[in-house]
Amino acid sequence: MQEIERLIQLLARLPGLGPRSARRAALHLIKKPDTLMEPLARAIGDAAAAIRTCSSCGSIDTTDPCSICTNPERDKSQLCIVEEVADLWAIERTGSFPGCYHVLGGRLSALDGIGPEDLNIASLVARVSAEGIKEVILATNLTVDGQTTAHYITERLEPTGVDVTRLAHGVPVGGELDYLDDGTLTAALRARRSL
Amino acid sequence: MQEIERLIQLLARLPGLGPRSARRAALHLIKKPDTLMEPLARAIGDAAAAIRTCSSCGSIDTTDPCSICTNPERDKSQLCIVEEVADLWAIERTGSFPGCYHVLGGRLSALDGIGPEDLNIASLVARVSAEGIKEVILATNLTVDGQTTAHYITERLEPTGVDVTRLAHGVPVGGELDYLDDGTLTAALRARRSL
Protein backbone atom coordinates (compact mmCIF):
# COMPACT_ATOMS: atom_id res chain seq x y z
CA MET A 1 0.00 0.00 0.00
CA GLN A 2 3.10 2.21 0.18
CA GLU A 3 2.55 3.41 -3.41
CA ILE A 4 -1.06 4.40 -2.64
CA GLU A 5 -0.07 6.21 0.57
CA ARG A 6 2.57 8.18 -1.29
CA LEU A 7 0.11 9.08 -4.06
CA ILE A 8 -2.45 10.28 -1.48
CA GLN A 9 0.19 12.35 0.33
CA LEU A 10 1.24 14.13 -2.86
CA LEU A 11 -2.35 14.69 -4.02
CA ALA A 12 -3.16 16.17 -0.60
CA ARG A 13 -0.58 18.90 -1.25
CA LEU A 14 -2.61 20.26 -4.17
CA PRO A 15 -4.63 23.35 -3.25
CA GLY A 16 -8.28 22.46 -2.75
CA LEU A 17 -7.59 18.84 -1.79
CA GLY A 18 -7.36 17.80 1.87
CA PRO A 19 -6.41 14.36 3.15
CA ARG A 20 -9.95 13.05 2.70
CA SER A 21 -10.53 14.31 -0.83
CA ALA A 22 -6.98 13.23 -1.76
CA ARG A 23 -7.97 9.68 -0.79
CA ARG A 24 -11.10 9.92 -2.91
CA ALA A 25 -9.08 11.30 -5.82
CA ALA A 26 -6.52 8.50 -5.50
CA LEU A 27 -9.26 5.85 -5.53
CA HIS A 28 -10.89 7.54 -8.50
CA LEU A 29 -7.56 7.39 -10.34
CA ILE A 30 -7.04 3.74 -9.42
CA LYS A 31 -10.50 2.87 -10.70
CA LYS A 32 -9.67 4.34 -14.11
CA PRO A 33 -6.11 3.23 -14.82
CA ASP A 34 -6.27 3.55 -18.60
CA THR A 35 -8.60 6.51 -19.12
CA LEU A 36 -7.37 8.78 -16.33
CA MET A 37 -4.42 7.51 -14.32
CA GLU A 38 -1.86 6.88 -17.08
CA PRO A 39 -2.94 9.98 -19.08
CA LEU A 40 -2.61 12.18 -15.98
CA ALA A 41 0.86 10.85 -15.15
CA ARG A 42 1.88 11.53 -18.75
CA ALA A 43 0.22 14.97 -18.83
CA ILE A 44 2.06 16.06 -15.66
CA GLY A 45 5.34 14.77 -17.08
CA ASP A 46 4.72 16.45 -20.45
CA ALA A 47 3.82 19.75 -18.84
CA ALA A 48 6.87 19.62 -16.55
CA ALA A 49 9.09 19.05 -19.57
CA ALA A 50 7.43 21.63 -21.83
CA ILE A 51 6.82 24.59 -19.55
CA ARG A 52 9.12 27.59 -19.52
CA THR A 53 8.96 30.82 -17.56
CA CYS A 54 8.92 33.80 -19.93
CA SER A 55 12.15 35.75 -19.36
CA SER A 56 10.37 38.94 -20.41
CA CYS A 57 7.06 38.99 -18.50
CA GLY A 58 7.43 36.12 -16.00
CA SER A 59 4.36 34.24 -17.27
CA ILE A 60 4.53 30.53 -18.09
CA ASP A 61 4.22 29.02 -21.54
CA THR A 62 5.82 26.36 -23.67
CA THR A 63 7.96 28.99 -25.37
CA ASP A 64 10.28 31.70 -24.03
CA PRO A 65 9.42 34.53 -24.67
CA CYS A 66 5.77 33.55 -24.21
CA SER A 67 3.07 33.66 -26.88
CA ILE A 68 1.67 36.94 -25.53
CA CYS A 69 5.04 38.74 -25.54
CA THR A 70 5.75 37.55 -29.10
CA ASN A 71 2.24 38.22 -30.46
CA PRO A 72 2.58 41.14 -32.92
CA GLU A 73 -1.10 42.06 -32.41
CA ARG A 74 -0.69 42.78 -28.69
CA ASP A 75 -0.20 46.40 -27.71
CA LYS A 76 3.39 46.61 -26.45
CA SER A 77 2.85 50.07 -24.90
CA GLN A 78 0.39 48.82 -22.23
CA LEU A 79 1.63 46.65 -19.39
CA CYS A 80 -0.75 45.02 -16.93
CA ILE A 81 0.93 44.10 -13.60
CA VAL A 82 -0.44 41.01 -11.89
CA GLU A 83 0.69 39.06 -8.83
CA GLU A 84 0.39 35.56 -10.25
CA VAL A 85 -0.01 33.72 -13.55
CA ALA A 86 -3.54 32.76 -12.42
CA ASP A 87 -4.44 36.48 -12.40
CA LEU A 88 -3.04 36.86 -15.92
CA TRP A 89 -5.20 33.94 -17.06
CA ALA A 90 -8.26 35.49 -15.40
CA ILE A 91 -7.76 38.74 -17.33
CA GLU A 92 -7.02 36.85 -20.57
CA ARG A 93 -10.31 34.96 -20.19
CA THR A 94 -12.20 38.26 -20.37
CA GLY A 95 -10.68 38.85 -23.80
CA SER A 96 -10.85 42.59 -23.12
CA PHE A 97 -7.20 43.49 -22.62
CA PRO A 98 -5.11 44.06 -25.77
CA GLY A 99 -1.77 44.83 -24.05
CA CYS A 100 1.01 42.80 -22.46
CA TYR A 101 1.65 41.63 -18.90
CA HIS A 102 4.22 41.56 -16.19
CA VAL A 103 3.91 38.84 -13.55
CA LEU A 104 5.38 39.79 -10.16
CA GLY A 105 5.40 36.25 -8.82
CA GLY A 106 3.72 37.23 -5.55
CA ARG A 107 3.14 40.30 -3.40
CA LEU A 108 5.14 42.20 -0.82
CA SER A 109 4.47 40.74 2.60
CA ALA A 110 6.22 41.72 5.81
CA LEU A 111 4.55 38.77 7.51
CA ASP A 112 5.90 36.22 5.04
CA GLY A 113 9.21 38.03 4.71
CA ILE A 114 8.74 38.79 1.01
CA GLY A 115 10.56 41.94 -0.04
CA PRO A 116 10.92 43.75 -3.39
CA GLU A 117 13.99 41.68 -4.32
CA ASP A 118 11.87 38.49 -4.15
CA LEU A 119 9.49 39.78 -6.83
CA ASN A 120 10.01 40.64 -10.51
CA ILE A 121 10.06 44.36 -9.77
CA ALA A 122 13.58 45.26 -10.92
CA SER A 123 12.83 43.63 -14.30
CA LEU A 124 9.58 45.64 -14.48
CA VAL A 125 11.41 48.93 -13.94
CA ALA A 126 13.98 47.90 -16.55
CA ARG A 127 11.23 47.01 -19.06
CA VAL A 128 9.41 50.30 -18.53
CA SER A 129 12.65 52.22 -19.06
CA ALA A 130 13.76 50.27 -22.11
CA GLU A 131 10.67 49.19 -24.05
CA GLY A 132 8.80 52.45 -24.60
CA ILE A 133 5.88 51.53 -22.39
CA LYS A 134 3.25 54.29 -22.08
CA GLU A 135 0.87 52.89 -19.44
CA VAL A 136 1.27 50.53 -16.52
CA ILE A 137 -2.03 49.11 -15.19
CA LEU A 138 -1.79 47.84 -11.62
CA ALA A 139 -3.96 44.73 -11.24
CA THR A 140 -2.64 43.45 -7.92
CA ASN A 141 -5.22 42.03 -5.56
CA LEU A 142 -7.31 44.32 -3.37
CA THR A 143 -5.75 42.92 -0.22
CA VAL A 144 -3.53 44.87 2.16
CA ASP A 145 -0.42 43.18 0.73
CA GLY A 146 -1.61 43.66 -2.86
CA GLN A 147 -2.24 47.35 -2.28
CA THR A 148 1.11 47.79 -0.54
CA THR A 149 2.75 46.19 -3.57
CA ALA A 150 0.86 48.49 -5.93
CA HIS A 151 1.91 51.51 -3.87
CA TYR A 152 5.55 50.41 -3.85
CA ILE A 153 5.57 49.87 -7.63
CA THR A 154 4.01 53.29 -8.21
CA GLU A 155 6.88 54.87 -6.27
CA ARG A 156 9.52 52.83 -8.08
CA LEU A 157 8.06 53.80 -11.47
CA GLU A 158 7.76 57.52 -10.68
CA PRO A 159 11.19 58.46 -12.10
CA THR A 160 10.34 56.82 -15.44
CA GLY A 161 7.39 59.18 -15.98
CA VAL A 162 5.14 56.35 -17.22
CA ASP A 163 1.35 56.62 -16.69
CA VAL A 164 0.34 54.38 -13.79
CA THR A 165 -3.34 53.37 -13.50
CA ARG A 166 -5.16 50.74 -11.48
CA LEU A 167 -8.27 48.64 -11.99
CA ALA A 168 -11.52 50.36 -11.00
CA HIS A 169 -12.99 49.32 -7.64
CA GLY A 170 -16.74 49.13 -7.18
CA VAL A 171 -19.86 47.01 -7.15
CA PRO A 172 -19.32 43.74 -9.07
CA VAL A 173 -21.52 43.37 -12.15
CA GLY A 174 -24.62 41.50 -10.98
CA GLY A 175 -23.75 42.23 -7.36
CA GLU A 176 -26.44 43.08 -4.83
CA LEU A 177 -25.66 45.98 -2.53
CA ASP A 178 -27.17 44.23 0.45
CA TYR A 179 -24.64 41.41 0.23
CA LEU A 180 -21.65 43.62 -0.47
CA ASP A 181 -18.97 44.32 2.14
CA ASP A 182 -18.68 47.86 3.49
CA GLY A 183 -15.25 48.47 1.99
CA THR A 184 -16.39 47.78 -1.56
CA LEU A 185 -19.53 49.87 -1.11
CA THR A 186 -17.46 52.77 0.26
CA ALA A 187 -15.04 52.50 -2.66
CA ALA A 188 -17.96 52.40 -5.14
CA LEU A 189 -19.53 55.50 -3.55
CA ARG A 190 -16.28 57.45 -3.61
CA ALA A 191 -15.62 56.52 -7.23
CA ARG A 192 -19.18 57.36 -8.37
CA ARG A 193 -19.48 58.66 -11.91
CA SER A 194 -22.00 61.06 -13.46
CA LEU A 195 -24.43 59.54 -15.96
CA MET B 1 -0.14 26.04 -23.75
CA GLN B 2 -1.61 22.77 -25.06
CA GLU B 3 0.24 20.76 -22.37
CA ILE B 4 -1.15 23.00 -19.60
CA GLU B 5 -4.70 22.82 -20.98
CA ARG B 6 -4.52 19.03 -21.09
CA LEU B 7 -3.18 18.89 -17.54
CA ILE B 8 -6.00 21.12 -16.29
CA GLN B 9 -8.62 19.04 -18.13
CA LEU B 10 -7.39 15.82 -16.54
CA LEU B 11 -7.07 17.34 -13.06
CA ALA B 12 -10.64 18.66 -13.38
CA ARG B 13 -11.86 15.06 -13.69
CA LEU B 14 -10.71 14.26 -10.17
CA PRO B 15 -13.54 14.29 -7.63
CA GLY B 16 -13.48 17.49 -5.59
CA LEU B 17 -11.74 19.55 -8.27
CA GLY B 18 -13.75 21.71 -10.67
CA PRO B 19 -12.35 23.68 -13.62
CA ARG B 20 -11.31 26.57 -11.41
CA SER B 21 -9.57 24.55 -8.71
CA ALA B 22 -7.97 22.36 -11.39
CA ARG B 23 -6.37 25.51 -12.82
CA ARG B 24 -5.11 26.46 -9.37
CA ALA B 25 -3.78 22.94 -8.84
CA ALA B 26 -2.01 22.98 -12.22
CA LEU B 27 -0.35 26.32 -11.45
CA HIS B 28 0.65 25.03 -8.03
CA LEU B 29 2.27 22.02 -9.70
CA ILE B 30 4.06 24.19 -12.25
CA LYS B 31 5.44 26.39 -9.47
CA LYS B 32 7.00 23.37 -7.78
CA PRO B 33 8.44 21.29 -10.62
CA ASP B 34 11.01 19.41 -8.54
CA THR B 35 9.33 19.04 -5.17
CA LEU B 36 5.78 18.23 -6.33
CA MET B 37 5.27 17.93 -10.09
CA GLU B 38 7.85 15.27 -10.95
CA PRO B 39 7.22 13.29 -7.73
CA LEU B 40 3.47 13.29 -8.40
CA ALA B 41 3.89 12.10 -11.99
CA ARG B 42 6.15 9.33 -10.73
CA ALA B 43 3.83 8.44 -7.82
CA ILE B 44 0.84 8.09 -10.17
CA GLY B 45 2.89 5.97 -12.54
CA ASP B 46 4.25 3.82 -9.71
CA ALA B 47 0.81 3.31 -8.23
CA ALA B 48 -0.66 2.44 -11.63
CA ALA B 49 2.06 -0.17 -12.14
CA ALA B 50 1.91 -1.61 -8.62
CA ILE B 51 -1.78 -1.80 -7.84
CA ARG B 52 -3.74 -5.03 -8.15
CA THR B 53 -7.37 -5.83 -7.45
CA CYS B 54 -7.62 -8.64 -4.91
CA SER B 55 -9.21 -11.62 -6.67
CA SER B 56 -10.68 -12.77 -3.39
CA CYS B 57 -12.28 -9.68 -1.77
CA GLY B 58 -12.17 -7.09 -4.57
CA SER B 59 -10.10 -4.59 -2.58
CA ILE B 60 -6.97 -2.98 -4.04
CA ASP B 61 -3.43 -3.56 -2.89
CA THR B 62 0.01 -4.13 -4.31
CA THR B 63 -0.43 -7.88 -3.87
CA ASP B 64 -3.13 -10.31 -4.96
CA PRO B 65 -4.60 -11.64 -2.72
CA CYS B 66 -4.45 -8.46 -0.65
CA SER B 67 -2.68 -8.00 2.69
CA ILE B 68 -5.95 -8.29 4.62
CA CYS B 69 -7.01 -11.57 2.97
CA THR B 70 -3.55 -13.07 3.56
CA ASN B 71 -3.15 -11.76 7.12
CA PRO B 72 -3.28 -14.86 9.40
CA GLU B 73 -4.45 -12.70 12.32
CA ARG B 74 -7.66 -11.59 10.61
CA ASP B 75 -10.81 -13.53 11.48
CA LYS B 76 -11.71 -15.42 8.31
CA SER B 77 -15.19 -16.29 9.59
CA GLN B 78 -16.43 -12.66 9.56
CA LEU B 79 -17.02 -10.89 6.27
CA CYS B 80 -17.85 -7.18 6.13
CA ILE B 81 -19.60 -6.18 2.89
CA VAL B 82 -18.85 -2.68 1.62
CA GLU B 83 -19.72 -0.84 -1.57
CA GLU B 84 -16.34 0.66 -2.32
CA VAL B 85 -12.69 0.42 -1.31
CA ALA B 86 -13.05 3.85 0.34
CA ASP B 87 -15.62 2.33 2.74
CA LEU B 88 -13.20 -0.50 3.55
CA TRP B 89 -10.49 2.08 4.31
CA ALA B 90 -12.91 4.00 6.54
CA ILE B 91 -13.65 0.86 8.60
CA GLU B 92 -9.96 -0.08 8.70
CA ARG B 93 -9.12 3.36 10.09
CA THR B 94 -11.31 2.65 13.13
CA GLY B 95 -9.09 -0.36 13.88
CA SER B 96 -12.12 -2.04 15.43
CA PHE B 97 -12.92 -4.76 12.90
CA PRO B 98 -10.90 -7.98 13.13
CA GLY B 99 -12.52 -9.81 10.18
CA CYS B 100 -12.20 -9.75 6.41
CA TYR B 101 -13.99 -7.80 3.70
CA HIS B 102 -15.84 -8.17 0.45
CA VAL B 103 -15.95 -5.13 -1.83
CA LEU B 104 -19.04 -5.00 -4.08
CA GLY B 105 -17.62 -2.35 -6.39
CA GLY B 106 -20.77 -0.22 -6.24
CA ARG B 107 -24.46 -0.57 -5.40
CA LEU B 108 -27.56 -1.76 -7.20
CA SER B 109 -29.13 1.16 -9.03
CA ALA B 110 -32.08 0.97 -11.39
CA LEU B 111 -31.43 4.59 -12.35
CA ASP B 112 -27.82 3.97 -13.39
CA GLY B 113 -28.63 0.54 -14.85
CA ILE B 114 -26.44 -1.32 -12.37
CA GLY B 115 -27.70 -4.85 -11.75
CA PRO B 116 -26.42 -7.70 -9.56
CA GLU B 117 -24.22 -9.02 -12.38
CA ASP B 118 -22.29 -5.72 -12.39
CA LEU B 119 -21.29 -6.15 -8.73
CA ASN B 120 -19.12 -8.74 -6.96
CA ILE B 121 -22.19 -10.54 -5.61
CA ALA B 122 -21.77 -13.95 -7.28
CA SER B 123 -18.22 -14.15 -5.89
CA LEU B 124 -19.59 -13.23 -2.44
CA VAL B 125 -22.12 -16.07 -2.52
CA ALA B 126 -19.37 -18.42 -3.68
CA ARG B 127 -17.05 -17.28 -0.86
CA VAL B 128 -19.74 -17.70 1.79
CA SER B 129 -20.52 -21.22 0.52
CA ALA B 130 -16.89 -22.31 0.20
CA GLU B 131 -14.88 -20.57 2.94
CA GLY B 132 -16.75 -21.48 6.10
CA ILE B 133 -17.90 -17.92 6.82
CA LYS B 134 -20.09 -17.62 9.92
CA GLU B 135 -21.21 -13.98 9.79
CA VAL B 136 -21.78 -11.49 6.99
CA ILE B 137 -21.93 -7.86 8.17
CA LEU B 138 -23.69 -5.56 5.70
CA ALA B 139 -21.98 -2.15 5.69
CA THR B 140 -23.52 -0.71 2.54
CA ASN B 141 -24.42 2.96 2.69
CA LEU B 142 -27.69 4.09 4.28
CA THR B 143 -28.99 5.35 0.95
CA VAL B 144 -31.96 3.91 -0.92
CA ASP B 145 -29.61 2.13 -3.35
CA GLY B 146 -27.34 0.94 -0.54
CA GLN B 147 -30.28 -0.50 1.39
CA THR B 148 -31.70 -2.13 -1.75
CA THR B 149 -28.32 -3.74 -2.27
CA ALA B 150 -28.21 -4.95 1.35
CA HIS B 151 -31.71 -6.39 0.99
CA TYR B 152 -30.82 -8.17 -2.24
CA ILE B 153 -27.66 -9.68 -0.72
CA THR B 154 -29.63 -10.88 2.31
CA GLU B 155 -31.98 -12.76 0.00
CA ARG B 156 -29.16 -14.23 -2.06
CA LEU B 157 -27.36 -15.43 1.08
CA GLU B 158 -30.46 -16.98 2.69
CA PRO B 159 -29.89 -20.47 1.23
CA THR B 160 -26.36 -20.60 2.67
CA GLY B 161 -27.71 -20.25 6.23
CA VAL B 162 -24.98 -17.72 7.17
CA ASP B 163 -25.73 -15.12 9.88
CA VAL B 164 -26.41 -11.77 8.20
CA THR B 165 -26.11 -8.62 10.33
CA ARG B 166 -25.90 -4.93 9.51
CA LEU B 167 -24.27 -1.90 11.09
CA ALA B 168 -26.31 -0.25 13.84
CA HIS B 169 -28.15 2.92 12.88
CA GLY B 170 -28.53 5.73 15.35
CA VAL B 171 -27.27 9.03 16.68
CA PRO B 172 -23.63 9.65 15.66
CA VAL B 173 -21.20 9.87 18.57
CA GLY B 174 -20.96 13.55 19.45
CA GLY B 175 -24.10 14.27 17.43
CA GLU B 176 -26.65 16.77 18.68
CA LEU B 177 -30.28 15.68 18.41
CA ASP B 178 -31.39 19.12 17.33
CA TYR B 179 -29.25 18.97 14.18
CA LEU B 180 -30.07 15.35 13.32
CA ASP B 181 -32.34 14.44 10.42
CA ASP B 182 -35.69 12.85 11.25
CA GLY B 183 -34.81 9.51 9.66
CA THR B 184 -31.77 8.97 11.86
CA LEU B 185 -33.66 10.05 14.96
CA THR B 186 -36.50 7.67 14.15
CA ALA B 187 -34.02 4.84 13.56
CA ALA B 188 -32.25 5.65 16.84
CA LEU B 189 -35.56 5.63 18.73
CA ARG B 190 -36.67 2.31 17.23
CA ALA B 191 -33.31 0.70 18.00
CA ARG B 192 -33.17 2.00 21.59
CA ARG B 193 -31.45 -0.24 24.08
CA SER B 194 -31.95 -0.70 27.82
CA LEU B 195 -29.20 0.58 30.07
Interface residues (C-beta under 8 A of the other chain):
Chain A: M1 Q2 E3 I4 R6 L7 L10 L11 R13 L14 P15 G16 L17 S21 R23 R24 A25 A26 L27 H28 L29 I30 P33 L36 M37 E38 P39 L40 A41 R42 A43 I44 G45 D46 A47 A48 A50 I51 I60 D61 T62 S67 E84 V85 A86 W89
Chain B: M1 Q2 E3 I4 R6 L7 L10 L11 R13 L14 P15 G16 L17 S21 R23 R24 A25 A26 L27 H28 L29 I30 P33 L36 M37 E38 P39 L40 A41 R42 A43 I44 G45 D46 A47 A48 A50 I51 I60 D61 T62 S67 E84 V85 A86 W89
